[in-house]
């Protein structure tokens, strides 16, 4: 991600999955663990931030999921919601409590934003004449700061998505039947709190509320995708059609918002239909 973002962003999503498989290897021993620790130390020598990000967003989630599955508990919402908390706390403290780091990141974000705006203007795209584009162009510093202030949620979403992918792929490979993704109903109050905070006339507080909204809507999107998958399988939709539907959804951000709303509405309505009682799960050997 640091050197070749186009490749790194894709491979980083599957990094917890690779570690999860490593922890499950029969040939794993203390020497291979030392080798892994050595690679992380080399990464720390290249950039301490890179190593820290790897530890909190890849190694910690993989360890958590590994131990969680070993315990025999199979609630899929817990790894997705809990494993990114360390990443969230670390980035939140760095952004909201260290003004020097916040200003440095804002400088980087502003330069990237100006480059993007200039590219849009040079392409003579109709977007360049839109009111919101002109507004952002006249307030690049404020826009960049807003981007930095939602970094905690962005990093939470990335780690949550990676953990969710790792858990589901690993479960399929090991033929573990996971129950439906279902957040506790009381967590909806965090979403309500987020919407309440954005109406407070204090910039930091509003952005904390926005972070909460992004985090909770991401988790409800996972729940919405689970509902969608359930009905596509139940209606026997061909896998290739399902793949096309998912490609369309991920290529259109408004569609993901609709999926998140579907997951949110499932708090009050049964959107799965009549369910068979789940089979008793046993801890992994």
SVG drawing of the C-alpha trace seen along z (x, -y; Angstrom):
<svg xmlns="http://www.w3.org/2000/svg" viewBox="-41 -30 56 62">
<polyline fill="none" stroke="black" stroke-width="0.4" points="0.0,0.0 2.9,-2.4 4.8,-1.8 2.3,-0.4 -1.2,-1.4 -3.1,0.1 -1.8,3.5 -1.4,3.0 -4.9,2.0 -6.3,5.2 -3.7,7.5 -4.0,5.8 -7.7,6.8 -6.7,10.4 -3.7,10.1 -5.7,11.2 -6.9,14.2 -3.3,15.2 -2.3,14.9 -5.4,16.9 -4.3,19.7 -0.7,19.5 -1.9,19.8 -3.8,23.0 -0.8,24.6 0.4,27.9 4.0,27.1 3.9,23.7 6.6,23.5 8.5,21.0 11.1,20.6 8.5,19.6 7.0,17.3 10.4,15.7 10.8,15.4 7.4,13.5 8.5,11.3 11.7,10.6 9.8,9.5 7.7,7.1 10.9,5.7 12.3,5.1 9.0,3.3 9.4,1.2 12.9,0.2 11.5,-0.9 8.6,-2.8 7.4,-2.5 3.9,-3.6 3.7,-0.8 4.6,1.8 2.2,0.3 -0.6,0.3 0.2,4.0 0.1,5.0 -3.2,3.3 -5.1,3.9 -3.7,7.3 -2.0,9.3 -4.4,8.4 -7.6,9.1 -6.1,12.4 -5.2,13.5 -8.6,12.4 -10.5,14.4 -8.2,17.5 -8.8,17.5 -12.5,16.7 -13.1,19.7 -11.1,21.9 -13.4,21.0 -16.3,22.4 -18.2,19.1 -19.5,18.3 -21.2,15.0 -19.9,13.3 -20.7,9.8 -18.3,9.9 -15.0,10.1 -16.3,7.5 -17.2,5.1 -14.6,5.7 -11.3,6.3 -11.2,2.8 -11.5,1.1 -7.8,1.0 -7.3,-0.6 -10.1,-3.1 -8.7,-4.1 -5.1,-4.5 -6.1,-6.7 -8.7,-8.6 -6.0,-9.5 -3.5,-10.5 -5.9,-12.7 -8.0,-14.3 -5.3,-14.6 -2.1,-15.4 -2.5,-18.7 0.9,-18.3 -0.1,-15.0 -3.5,-16.3 -1.9,-19.4 0.6,-17.2 -2.1,-14.9 -4.2,-17.8 -1.3,-19.2 -1.0,-15.9 -4.7,-15.6 -4.9,-19.2 -2.2,-18.6 -3.9,-15.4 -7.2,-17.2 -5.8,-20.1 -4.2,-17.7 -7.5,-15.9 -9.4,-19.2 -6.9,-20.5 -7.2,-17.2 -10.9,-17.5 -10.7,-21.1 -8.1,-20.1 -10.4,-17.4 -13.2,-20.0 -15.6,-17.7 -19.1,-19.0 -18.6,-18.3 -16.2,-21.2 -19.1,-23.6 -21.2,-22.0 -21.9,-24.1 -20.4,-21.6 -17.2,-21.3 -16.8,-25.1 -17.4,-25.1 -14.8,-22.5 -12.3,-24.3 -12.7,-27.5 -12.3,-25.7 -9.6,-23.1 -8.1,-23.5 -11.4,-23.0 -12.3,-20.1 -8.9,-18.4 -9.4,-18.8 -12.8,-17.2 -11.2,-14.2 -8.6,-13.8 -11.2,-14.0 -13.0,-11.0 -9.8,-9.0 -10.7,-6.9 -13.9,-5.7 -12.1,-5.0 -9.5,-2.9 -12.2,-1.1 -14.1,-0.3 -11.0,1.1 -10.1,3.3 -13.7,4.4 -14.0,5.3 -10.8,7.3 -11.8,9.1 -15.2,9.9 -13.7,11.3 -11.2,13.3 -13.8,14.9 -16.2,15.8 -13.5,17.2 -11.9,19.2 -15.2,20.6 -16.0,21.7 -12.5,23.3 -12.9,25.2 -16.6,25.9 -17.8,24.1 -21.4,23.0 -21.7,19.5 -25.0,18.1 -26.6,15.0 -24.8,11.7 -27.0,10.0 -25.9,7.0 -27.5,6.6 -30.5,4.4 -29.3,2.0 -26.3,0.9 -28.7,-1.1 -28.4,-3.8 -24.8,-4.4 -26.1,-5.3 -28.8,-7.6 -26.1,-9.2 -24.0,-9.8 -26.9,-11.6 -27.5,-13.7 -23.8,-14.8 -23.7,-16.1 -26.3,-18.8 -24.0,-20.2 -22.3,-23.4 -18.8,-22.3 -16.6,-21.1 -14.8,-18.2 -18.0,-17.0 -19.8,-16.9 -17.0,-14.9 -17.1,-12.4 -20.8,-12.0 -20.0,-11.5 -17.4,-8.8 -20.0,-7.0 -22.5,-7.1 -19.9,-5.7 -18.9,-2.9 -22.5,-1.8 -23.7,-2.0 -20.8,0.1 -21.8,2.8 -25.4,2.6 -24.2,2.9 -22.6,6.3 -26.0,7.2 -27.8,6.1 -25.4,8.0 -26.1,11.1 -29.9,10.6 -29.3,10.2 -27.2,13.3 -29.8,15.3 -32.6,14.4 -30.4,14.9 -29.5,18.4 -33.1,19.1 -34.4,18.0 -31.7,20.0 -30.2,17.2 -27.2,18.3 -23.8,17.5 -22.8,15.5 -25.9,13.3 -25.1,12.9 -21.5,11.9 -22.8,9.3 -25.2,7.9 -22.4,7.5 -20.1,5.8 -22.9,3.4 -23.4,2.6 -19.7,2.0 -19.4,-0.2 -22.3,-2.4 -21.9,-3.9 -25.6,-4.8 -26.4,-1.1 -24.3,-0.3 -26.2,-2.9 -29.4,-1.1 -27.9,2.2 -27.0,0.6 -30.5,-0.7 -31.8,2.8 -29.6,4.1 -30.8,1.2 -34.5,2.0 -33.9,5.6 -33.5,4.3 -37.3,3.8 -38.5,6.2 -37.7,9.9 -36.3,9.7 -35.0,13.3 -38.4,15.0 -39.0,18.2 -35.7,19.7 -34.8,23.2 -33.3,23.7 -29.5,23.6 -27.5,26.7 -25.4,26.9 -21.8,25.9 -18.8,27.5 -15.4,25.9 -12.7,26.5 -10.0,29.1"/>
</svg>
